[in-house]
Amino acid sequence: MTDIRMIEAAAARLDGHVRKTPLLTSPFLDDLAGRQVFVKAECLQHTGSFKFRGGWSAISALSDQARARGVMAYSSGNHAQGVALAAKRHGVAATILMPADAPALKIANTRFYGAEVITYDRETESREEIGEAIAAERGLTLIRPYDEPLVIAGQGTCGLEIAAQAHAADAGIRDVLVCCGGGGLTAGIALALEARAPDLRVRPVEPDGFDDTARSLQTGTRQRNAKMAGSICDAIVTPEPGEITFPTLRRLCGPGIVVSDDEVLRAMALAYQRLKIVVEPGGAVALAAALFHPDAAEGDAVLAVATGGNCDPAIFARALATLDA
């Protein structure tokens, strides 16, 4: 299981290779939310999302023999790009399994980083079964997107930065809102804050209809989504919380928050207009919660993690259109 020592070791391996992303603020967003809102801009990370942290953490820890054989990953797009770039910089061959309906930008970027991309139908096929079969057949090391201790450790380095930045801000932050799919980032940040900033609490945020983590935290057992498609938040549409991540979420996180697609689009537009950043739908749910569900969070200020910025132009145009609505 991932612990603070693994996160600190990952931070040492990532040093000089990962961007320390800023906390951004806007008085316009503060006024809308009724409190100060800090946005951790992981959309400015290499490959446009926090996933580079986990990809580098996992590949940098492999033996020379494992690197020579190559790596395998499955992902809707951001983990794909993070692993692909980390593999390229380590001189490691990467094979990535992606849903055929993943945003074209994410598929193109993954191929640009040198990975072999294989597609599948996310509604009728299991990426876990296909990925494990390909990895076994080719002798590749499988790097799972969230149920992988080294990946969680890499994502936890974001939490180390949040702990330091939140305390430096000294603004009365209590809740840290995190966009949540399988829970790798959410668990990693929660573990880092437990050790470095126990006064801060992680709150998972999900899109309406795909709130498996919120329901799981409420019931105490892992709940599964009824469907695997139909949300604009493709980056965080997963079947259920991870087997490894959920015990950490249950122990350390506060209740989940659920937002609508309309709120996500408005948050994307406001992030562009007021913070000058591009945030994809799955990366904007935490900001949507901070802006449009202010009563759900505690504290004089709130921190939201903008987890990714790999947005297709058509979706971004829909978001910008909300500014005129």
Disulfide bonds with the S-S distance in Angstrom:
none
